[in-house]
Amino acid sequence: MKTKYIFVTGGVVSGLGKGITAASLGRLLKNRGYKVANQKMDPYINVDPGTMNPCEHGEVFVTDDGAETDLDMGHYERFTDENLNGYSSITTGKIYSEVIEKERRGDFLGKTVQVIPHITDAIKDKVYRLGKNADVVITEIGGTVGDIESLPFLEAIRQIGLENKEEDVLYIHVTLLPFISGSNELKSKPTQHSVKELQSIGIKPDILVCRTEVEIPEGIKNKIALFCNVRKENVIQNMTASNLYEVPLMLEKEGLALCACEHLHLRRKEAQNKQWEKMIKTFKKIDEEYKGNEEKKINIAIVGKYVSLEDAYLSVVESIKHAGYANKVDVKIGFVDSELLESKNAKTILNNYDGIIVPGGFGNRGIEGKIQAIKYARENKVPFLGICLGMQLAVIEFARDVLNLKDANSLEFDEKCKKPVIHIMESQKNITKKGGTMRLGAYPCILNKNSNTYRLYKSTEISERHRHRYEFNNDYREQVEKAGMSIIGTSPDNLLVEMIEIKDHPYFVGSQFHPEFKSRPDRPAPLFVGLIKAAKEYREK
């Protein structure tokens, strides 16, 4: 079949859930037997979010092929269970960099390089390339209609609408219907203005997804349909869900997927949603069991330096939830500022938690606080998971306290360190550019059969995604193992330490990779499942 293209734009305000809408529609079309590929166009000039502050932009999601992408890619993968790639993430910076590089090479044969057609052609090329291996490409345009930065992307998707048959391209516009409590009514005017703005640049939305906190009355739907020039059945209500993964079923009920299928002339309209429905039923049952019983919930602390924005650890949070459901428990997550632990006793802050996670990060701010959290977890037998930097700090804490190497550190934090138990990778020593130059993407790891981690993965060889420059220093390998820290995962050539465990501890695991990037609601990451299981047992003691 010919590839179909769906474009999701947003209006009124940001944060309305364009990404969740795109991810949900992807799941619903996949449940109808179509191969779906999701894509995000971000209007910022950064080439990718890899060098952006997590407190400003949220987490950086890494794909198997090593692309550093927007956090919406995580939603796409978790909902559709399809691994994305570099073509799934487009930014203004990436597009302009490629076009300027072509101009410098003389590829344009002396022509004047302009936004139209050169920039828009480069954008379209990314969309069409992704469509080569998919039945349906769903592309989300970041920002809101009216932003000056988004104009080249909107122009490009307008052109795609002209270059293809009408039944091969679908435009979905996500808007806000604010509820005014004083007059007790929904207001459609912001939606009308947003659609007018979109139409002014040549795009007529086929479907409106209206984000609302209350049910949309039929009269309001009729009004929106009339003033926005869309069919009434194509005005889709999107209310806030109690569980994020319930959104696909809510939008199914509202008819989003059916409207899309009819417009795109997709024949397979019957959805096979039973598995997803069963999953949501299980989630709801667990949530209901713990409702009003906060004291029964498993408390997990995320000890980090970016806790001012919870989205900085979005995939970690979702992975904890997935693992909680797998263990049939409800998990309460607490965000602990690692800088706070530098000035206070760790026990006073962490005493009420059943498990501790130290996630990835960069730079020396808050490092000693994280080390205090790790020391507390190790000495008090509190289940612990260290991810990337978290594993490196677990090695540093162990070296300092158990091996008595008081000046043990990472060269990332102290270039003159005399006991660098963590050092920079050989391939990273001469790199001066920060962006896109780390060890990125999926790499294999060989597990020791006598480890707890092997029992979780049930395999000796696994593949997980990485994002780091620094590695365990093999000069300290023998010392560390003799003292009780087991190296239970390595690269296939045994040169890189990928995972550690501590003996005589209910659950103390560290990984150089980021297991959270491959966790799915119906297939949770094994390391998180193990952590929550251990935390549940710890609480029951």
C-alpha positions in Angstrom: 0.0 0.0 0.0 1.0 3.6 -0.5 2.4 5.3 2.6 0.0 7.5 4.4 1.1 10.7 6.3 -0.5 12.1 9.4 0.6 15.5 10.8 -0.2 16.6 14.3 0.0 20.3 15.0 -0.9 22.3 18.2 -2.6 25.5 19.0 -3.4 28.0 21.8 -0.7 26.8 24.3 2.0 24.2 24.5 1.8 21.1 26.7 -1.6 20.0 25.5 -0.5 16.5 24.7 0.3 16.5 21.0 2.9 13.8 21.7 0.5 11.6 23.6 -2.1 12.1 20.9 0.4 11.1 18.2 1.6 8.2 20.3 -2.0 7.0 21.0 -3.0 7.1 17.4 0.1 5.2 16.5 -0.9 2.4 18.9 -4.5 2.4 17.6 -3.3 2.1 14.0 -0.8 -0.6 15.0 -3.6 -2.5 16.6 -5.3 -2.5 13.3 -2.3 -4.2 11.7 -0.5 -1.2 10.2 3.2 -0.6 10.5 3.5 2.8 12.1 6.5 5.2 12.4 6.3 8.2 14.7 8.3 11.4 14.1 8.9 14.7 15.9 9.8 18.1 14.4 11.3 20.5 17.0 11.6 24.1 16.0 14.6 25.0 18.2 17.9 25.7 16.6 19.9 23.2 18.6 20.9 20.3 16.4 19.5 18.0 19.1 18.7 18.3 22.8 21.9 16.5 23.8 23.5 19.7 25.1 20.4 21.3 26.5 19.7 21.7 30.2 17.4 18.9 31.5 15.8 21.4 33.9 14.7 23.5 30.9 13.9 20.9 28.3 13.4 17.6 30.1 15.2 14.3 29.5 17.2 13.4 26.5 15.8 10.2 25.0 18.3 8.0 23.1 17.4 5.6 20.3 19.1 2.4 19.4 21.1 4.1 16.6 22.4 6.7 19.0 20.2 9.7 18.2 19.8 12.1 21.1 16.1 13.1 20.9 13.2 14.9 22.5 11.4 13.1 25.3 8.3 12.6 23.1 10.3 9.9 21.4 10.0 8.0 24.6 6.2 8.3 24.6 6.1 7.1 21.0 8.2 4.0 21.8 6.4 3.1 25.0 3.0 3.4 23.3 3.7 1.8 19.9 6.5 -0.6 21.0 8.4 0.4 17.8 12.1 1.3 18.0 12.7 4.7 16.4 15.8 6.1 14.8 17.6 9.4 13.8 15.0 10.1 11.1 12.3 10.2 13.8 13.8 13.4 15.3 14.1 16.6 13.3 15.2 20.0 14.5 15.7 23.4 12.9 19.4 23.1 13.8 19.7 19.7 12.1 18.0 20.8 8.9 19.9 24.1 8.6 23.2 22.3 9.4 22.7 19.8 6.6 21.6 22.5 4.1 24.5 24.7 4.9 26.9 21.8 4.6 25.5 21.0 1.1 25.9 24.7 0.1 29.6 24.6 1.2 30.2 21.5 -0.9 28.6 23.2 -3.9 25.8 20.8 -4.1 23.3 23.5 -5.1 25.4 24.4 -8.2 25.5 28.1 -7.5 21.8 28.6 -6.8 20.7 31.0 -4.1 19.8 28.9 -1.1 16.5 29.8 0.4 13.9 28.6 3.0 11.7 27.6 0.0 12.6 25.3 -1.6 15.9 24.2 0.0 14.9 24.1 3.7 11.5 22.8 3.1 12.8 20.1 0.7 15.2 18.9 3.4 12.4 18.7 5.9 10.2 16.8 3.4 13.1 14.4 2.7 13.2 13.3 6.3 9.4 12.6 6.3 9.5 10.6 3.0 12.6 8.6 4.1 10.8 7.5 7.3 7.9 6.5 5.1 9.9 4.0 3.1 9.5 1.3 5.8 6.1 2.2 7.2 2.5 2.1 6.2 1.7 5.2 8.2 4.0 8.1 9.3 2.7 10.2 12.2 4.7 13.5 12.4 4.2 15.9 15.3 5.2 19.5 14.8 6.6 21.0 18.0 5.5 24.3 19.5 2.2 26.0 18.6 0.8 27.4 15.4 1.8 31.1 15.2 5.4 30.5 16.5 7.8 32.0 14.0 10.2 29.1 14.5 7.6 26.5 13.2 6.9 28.2 9.9 9.3 26.2 7.7 8.0 22.9 9.1 4.4 24.0 8.6 5.2 25.1 5.1 6.9 21.7 4.4 3.9 19.7 5.6 1.6 21.9 3.5 3.6 21.0 0.5 3.4 17.3 1.3 -0.4 17.7 1.2 -0.1 19.1 -2.3 2.3 16.5 -3.5 0.1 13.6 -2.5 -3.5 12.6 -3.0 -6.0 14.0 -0.5 -6.7 10.5 0.9 -3.0 10.0 1.6 -2.4 13.0 4.0 -4.3 13.8 7.2 -3.9 17.0 9.3 -4.8 16.8 13.0 -4.9 19.9 15.1 -4.7 19.7 18.9 -6.2 22.7 20.7 -7.4 23.8 24.2 -11.0 24.3 25.2 -10.7 26.3 28.5 -13.4 25.9 31.1 -14.4 29.2 32.7 -15.6 28.3 36.2 -17.2 31.8 36.8 -19.6 31.3 34.0 -19.6 27.5 34.1 -18.9 27.1 30.4 -16.4 25.9 27.8 -14.9 28.5 25.5 -14.3 27.6 21.9 -12.9 31.0 20.8 -9.2 30.0 21.4 -9.7 27.0 19.2 -11.4 29.1 16.5 -8.5 31.5 16.4 -5.9 28.8 16.3 -7.6 27.1 13.4 -7.8 30.4 11.6 -4.1 30.9 12.1 -3.4 27.4 10.6 -5.7 28.0 7.7 -3.9 31.3 7.0 -0.8 29.4 6.1 -2.6 27.0 3.8 -3.4 24.0 6.1 -7.0 23.0 6.7 -7.2 20.6 9.6 -9.2 17.5 9.0 -9.6 16.5 12.6 -9.6 18.6 15.8 -8.5 17.0 19.1 -9.8 19.3 21.8 -8.1 19.0 25.2 -10.7 19.6 27.9 -11.2 19.1 31.6 -15.0 18.5 31.2 -17.3 16.8 28.7 -17.8 18.8 25.5 -21.6 19.4 25.0 -23.0 18.7 21.6 -23.8 22.3 21.1 -20.1 23.3 21.5 -19.1 20.5 19.1 -21.5 21.8 16.6 -20.2 25.3 17.0 -16.6 24.2 16.6 -17.4 22.2 13.5 -19.2 25.1 11.9 -16.7 27.8 12.7 -13.6 25.7 12.1 -14.9 24.1 8.9 -14.6 20.5 10.0 -17.2 17.7 10.2 -18.8 17.3 13.6 -17.7 13.7 14.0 -14.1 14.9 13.5 -14.2 17.1 16.6 -12.6 14.7 19.1 -12.8 15.2 22.8 -9.6 14.5 24.8 -10.1 14.7 28.5 -7.4 14.3 31.1 -6.9 10.6 31.9 -6.2 9.1 35.4 -3.6 6.9 33.7 -1.5 8.0 30.8 -1.8 4.6 29.0 -5.6 4.9 29.1 -5.5 7.7 26.5 -5.5 5.4 23.4 -8.7 3.7 24.5 -10.3 7.0 25.4 -9.5 8.3 21.9 -10.7 5.1 20.4 -14.0 5.5 22.1 -14.2 9.1 20.8 -13.6 7.8 17.2 -10.2 9.3 16.4 -8.7 6.2 14.8 -11.9 5.5 12.8 -12.0 9.1 11.5 -8.3 8.7 10.5 -8.9 5.4 8.7 -11.9 6.8 6.8 -10.0 9.9 5.6 -6.9 7.9 4.6 -9.0 5.1 3.0 -7.4 2.5 5.3 -9.4 -0.7 5.0 -8.6 -2.4 8.3 -10.9 -0.4 10.6 -11.5 -3.0 13.3 -9.1 -2.6 16.2 -7.5 -5.4 18.1 -7.3 -3.6 21.4 -8.0 -6.5 23.7 -4.4 -6.8 25.0 -4.2 -3.1 25.7 -7.6 -3.1 27.4 -6.5 -6.1 29.6 -3.4 -4.2 30.5 -5.3 -1.0 31.5 -7.8 -3.1 33.5 -4.9 -4.6 35.4 -3.4 -1.2 36.1 -6.7 0.2 37.3 -7.3 -2.7 39.6 -3.9 -2.2 41.2 -4.5 1.6 41.5 -7.9 0.9 43.1 -6.5 -1.5 45.6 -4.0 1.2 46.9 -6.4 4.1 46.7 -6.6 5.8 50.0 -3.9 3.6 51.4 -0.8 5.7 51.0 1.0 3.8 53.8 0.8 0.6 51.7 2.5 2.1 48.6 6.1 1.3 47.8 8.2 4.5 48.2 11.0 5.0 45.7 13.4 7.9 45.9 15.0 9.4 42.7 18.1 11.2 43.9 19.2 13.6 41.3 20.3 17.1 40.5 17.6 18.0 38.0 14.6 17.4 40.3 13.2 20.9 39.7 11.6 19.5 36.5 10.2 16.0 36.8 10.3 15.6 33.1 14.1 15.5 33.4 13.7 11.9 34.6 10.5 11.0 32.6 11.6 7.6 31.3 12.9 6.6 34.8 9.5 7.6 36.3 7.6 5.6 33.6 9.9 2.6 34.1 9.2 2.6 37.8 5.5 2.6 37.2 5.8 -0.2 34.7 7.8 -2.3 37.2 5.3 -1.4 39.9 2.4 -2.8 37.9 4.5 -5.9 37.0 4.9 -6.5 40.8 1.2 -5.7 41.4 2.0 -2.8 43.7 1.4 1.0 43.5 4.6 3.0 43.7 5.0 6.5 45.2 7.9 8.4 43.7 9.8 11.0 45.7 12.3 13.4 44.1 15.3 14.1 46.3 17.6 17.0 45.5 21.1 15.6 45.7 22.5 19.0 46.8 20.3 18.8 49.8 22.0 15.6 50.9 25.4 17.3 50.9 24.4 19.4 54.0 22.0 17.0 55.7 22.2 13.5 57.1 21.1 11.1 54.4 19.1 8.9 56.9 16.8 11.8 57.9 15.8 12.3 54.3 15.9 8.7 52.9 14.7 6.8 56.0 11.1 6.4 54.7 12.0 5.1 51.2 12.0 1.4 50.3 14.3 1.8 47.3 16.7 4.4 45.9 17.6 5.2 42.3 20.5 7.4 41.3 20.0 8.2 37.6 22.3 9.6 35.0 23.7 13.2 34.9 26.7 15.3 34.1 28.9 17.7 36.0 30.0 17.8 39.7 27.1 19.7 41.2 25.3 17.5 43.7 27.7 14.6 43.3 28.7 14.2 46.9 25.0 14.2 47.9 24.4 11.3 45.5 27.4 9.5 47.0 25.8 9.9 50.5 22.6 8.4 49.2 24.5 5.4 47.8 26.4 4.9 51.0 23.2 4.9 52.9 21.6 2.4 50.6 24.7 0.1 50.7 25.1 0.2 54.5 21.4 -0.1 55.4 20.6 -2.8 52.8 18.1 -0.5 51.0 17.4 -1.7 47.4 19.5 0.4 45.0 19.7 1.0 41.3 22.5 3.2 39.9 22.1 4.2 36.3 25.1 5.4 34.2 26.5 8.1 36.5 24.7 6.3 39.3 26.8 3.2 38.7 30.0 5.3 38.5 29.3 7.0 41.8 28.6 3.6 43.4 32.1 2.5 42.4 33.6 5.7 43.8 31.7 5.3 47.1 32.8 1.7 47.4 36.4 2.5 46.6 36.4 5.3 49.2 34.6 3.5 52.0 35.4 -0.2 51.5 38.8 -0.1 49.8 39.8 2.9 51.9 40.9 4.9 48.8 39.8 8.2 50.3 40.7 10.3 47.2 39.0 7.9 44.7 37.0 9.9 42.2 36.1 10.3 38.5 38.3 12.3 36.1 35.1 14.0 35.1 35.0 15.8 38.5 38.7 16.0 39.3 41.2 15.9 36.4 44.1 15.6 38.8 42.6 12.8 40.8 45.2 10.3 42.0 42.8 7.4 42.3 40.7 7.6 39.1 38.4 4.6 39.5 36.3 6.2 36.8 38.2 7.5 33.8 37.5 8.8 30.3 37.2 6.4 27.4 40.2 6.4 25.1 38.1 7.3 22.2 36.8 10.4 24.0 40.2 11.9 25.1 40.7 14.2 22.1 37.1 15.2 21.6 36.4 18.9 21.9 32.8 19.1 20.6 30.2 18.2 23.2 27.2 17.4 21.0 26.6 13.9 19.8 30.1 12.6 20.6 29.5 10.3 23.6 29.1 6.6 23.6 25.6 6.6 22.3 22.9 4.0 21.4 22.6 0.3 21.8 25.5 -1.9 22.7 25.7 -5.6 23.7 26.5 -6.7 27.2 27.5 -10.2 28.4 26.0 -11.2 31.8 27.5 -13.5 34.4 25.2 -16.4 34.9 25.8 -16.3 38.7 24.3 -12.9 39.0 20.9 -11.6 40.1 20.7 -9.6 36.9 21.0 -12.7 34.8 18.0 -14.1 36.6 16.1 -11.0 35.7 17.0 -10.9 32.0 17.1 -14.7 31.6 19.8 -14.3 29.0 23.6 -14.1 28.9 23.6 -11.4 26.2 21.5 -8.3 26.3 21.4 -5.0 24.4 20.8 -1.7 26.1 21.2 2.0 25.2 24.1 4.1 26.4 24.9 7.8 26.8 28.2 8.5 28.5 31.9 9.4 28.1 33.4 7.9 31.3 34.1 4.2 32.1 35.1 2.0 35.0 38.9 2.0 35.2 40.1 -1.6 34.8 43.2 -0.9 36.9 40.9 -1.2 39.9 38.9 -4.2 38.7 40.7 -6.9 40.8 40.7 -4.8 44.0 37.0 -4.0 43.7 36.0 -7.6 43.1 38.0 -9.0 45.9 36.3 -6.5 48.3 32.8 -7.7 47.4 31.7 -5.7 44.4 31.0 -8.1 41.5 31.5 -7.1 37.9 28.6 -9.1 36.4 28.3 -7.4 33.0 30.9 -6.5 30.4 31.3 -5.7 26.7 31.7 -8.8 24.5 35.5 -8.2 24.5 35.5 -8.0 28.3 37.3 -4.6 28.2 34.4 -2.4 29.3 32.6 -2.9 32.6 28.8 -2.6 32.0 27.3 -3.7 35.3 28.1 -4.2 38.9 26.4 -5.9 41.9 27.3 -6.0 45.6 27.3 -9.3 47.3 25.4 -9.8 50.6 22.9 -7.1 49.6 19.2 -7.7 48.8 19.5 -5.5 45.6 22.5 -3.3 44.8 22.9 -3.0 41.0 24.6 -0.5 38.8 24.6 -0.2 35.0 26.5 1.9 32.6 23.6 1.8 30.3 20.1 3.4 30.6 17.5 0.5 31.0 14.7 3.1 31.2 14.8 3.8 27.5 13.6 0.3 26.5 10.9 -0.1 29.2 7.4 -0.6 28.0 4.1 -0.7 30.0 3.5 -4.3 29.0 7.2 -5.3 29.0 9.0 -3.4 31.9 12.7 -3.1 32.1 14.1 -6.1 34.1 16.4 -3.9 36.4 13.4 -1.9 37.5 11.3 -5.0 38.0 14.1 -6.3 40.2 14.3 -3.1 42.2 10.6 -2.9 42.9 10.4 -6.5 43.9 13.3 -6.0 46.3 11.7 -2.8 47.6 8.4 -4.6 48.2 10.3 -7.3 50.2 12.2 -4.7 52.1 9.0 -2.9 53.1 7.4 -6.2 54.3 10.3 -6.9 56.7 
